[in-house]
Amino acid sequence: MKPVIAILVTALVVLQLQLWVGDRGMPGVRQLEAAVASQREDNARLEARNRRLAAEVHDLKEGLEAVEERARSDLGMIGRDETFYQLVER
């Protein structure tokens, strides 16, 4: 009976060590939880960017205001009956 108890106690100690110290135990769980939290932050940031881009695409497809804004800011174009003023800093 004593050898069986010794084997069971040894198995229990080995399993507890693997649980608390091993890579597949609690340290591994903490590492995976940190990785999941980081990935969720990245996903939230990318989802916000995707929503902004989708809204911009919708504006460009549906309205002329976004197209005019892009033409003014990116291409330096002006509309009819508008006067262009350029400010020079010294």
Sequence and secondary structure as in RCSB ss.txt:
>XXXX:A:sequence
MKPVIAILVTALVVLQLQLWVGDRGMPGVRQLEAAVASQREDNARLEARNRRLAAEVHDLKEGLEAVEERARSDL
GMIGRDETFYQLVER
>XXXX:A:secstr
 HHHHHHHHHHHHHHHHHHHTSTTSHHHHHHHHHHHHHHHHHHHHHHHHHHHHHHHHHHHHH HHHHHHHHHHHH
    TT         
